Structure formats: structure tokens, C-alpha cells
Amino acid sequence: MDIFSNAPEIIKPNYPIDTEIGKIVGLVPTVTEIVVLVLTLFYLFFAFLLTRRVKIMNTNFKTPLAPVFSLLAFTNLIASLAIIAITLLTLIK
């Protein structure tokens, strides 16, 4: 799947792959995909840590809002998993 398939011919990059600039421009989508995937994995790790911290907080501090905090942390974790899935599906060519 070409990311420029719906773009008009005017804005498509037209660098010959033999030149150095063509090789560098050819790597930009690959590097961008790797960076996006790494950032989403960091977010997944953060969401997991947040869920663990909320669980520890709820055991140490008894509040009537403990189930709400747990639900929000779990929802954040599920949302980050969904973002990872969407990212992977988008990056698969």
C-alpha cells in the first residue's frame, strides 16, 4: 500500500532512488513508522504502570471513589491496547 496513492501527482515525491537524497527521503516513512511504534509501546508501558499504581493506591488509601479510579486506569490501559492495535494495522503493508 502506497501512502501517496490518493495524493495528486504534483505532491508525490519524485526522487530517483539512485541519488543520496532519494535514499534519505526513502527512509523517512520507515523511520517515522518505527518512531510511532516505539512511542505507542512507551504509552502502553505507562498505562500498565498507571494501572498498577492505582491498584496500590486503592489498597493504601481507602476512598469511596476507588472503583472509579480503577475503572479509569483500566479504561486507559484498554485504550492504549486499542491504539497499539490500530497502529500495527496501519503500519502493516
C-alpha positions in Angstrom: 0.0 0.0 0.0 1.5 3.3 -1.1 0.8 6.2 1.4 0.7 8.5 -1.6 -1.8 6.5 -3.6 -4.6 9.1 -3.1 -2.4 12.1 -3.5 -2.3 14.1 -6.7 0.7 13.6 -8.9 2.1 17.0 -8.1 2.9 16.3 -4.4 4.2 12.8 -4.9 8.0 12.6 -4.2 9.7 12.1 -7.4 13.3 11.5 -6.3 15.3 8.8 -8.2 16.3 6.2 -5.7 19.9 6.2 -7.1 20.7 9.5 -5.6 21.7 10.1 -2.0 18.7 12.4 -1.4 16.4 9.7 -2.8 17.8 7.2 -0.4 17.3 9.5 2.6 13.8 10.5 1.5 13.0 6.8 1.0 13.9 6.1 4.7 11.7 8.9 6.1 8.5 6.8 6.2 10.3 3.8 7.7 11.9 5.9 10.4 8.6 7.6 11.1 6.8 4.2 11.4 9.4 2.9 13.9 9.3 6.1 16.0 5.5 6.0 16.1 5.5 2.3 17.1 8.1 2.9 19.9 6.1 5.8 21.3 2.9 3.8 21.4 4.8 1.0 23.1 6.0 3.5 25.7 2.5 4.7 26.2 1.3 1.1 26.7 4.0 0.7 29.4 2.9 3.9 31.0 -0.7 2.8 31.0 0.3 -0.5 32.7 2.3 1.3 35.3 -0.6 3.7 36.0 -2.9 0.7 36.4 -0.6 -0.9 39.0 -0.1 2.4 40.9 -3.9 3.0 41.1 -4.3 -0.6 42.5 -1.6 0.1 45.1 -3.1 3.5 45.9 -6.5 1.9 46.4 -5.1 -0.7 48.9 -3.3 2.0 50.9 -5.9 4.8 50.9 -9.5 3.8 51.3 -11.8 6.1 49.4 -15.3 5.8 48.1 -14.0 6.6 44.7 -11.6 3.7 44.5 -13.7 1.8 41.9 -13.9 4.9 39.7 -10.1 5.3 39.8 -9.6 1.6 39.0 -12.1 1.8 36.1 -10.4 4.9 34.7 -7.0 3.3 34.9 -8.3 0.1 33.3 -10.0 2.1 30.5 -6.7 3.9 29.9 -5.0 0.5 29.6 -7.6 -0.8 27.2 -7.4 2.3 25.1 -3.7 2.1 24.8 -4.0 -1.6 23.7 -6.5 -0.4 21.0 -4.1 2.3 19.9 -1.3 -0.3 19.6 -3.6 -2.5 17.5 -4.7 0.4 15.2 -1.0 1.4 14.8 0.1 -2.1 13.9 -2.8 -2.5 11.5 -1.9 0.9 9.9 1.8 0.0 9.6 1.3 -3.4 8.0 1.7 -3.0 4.3 
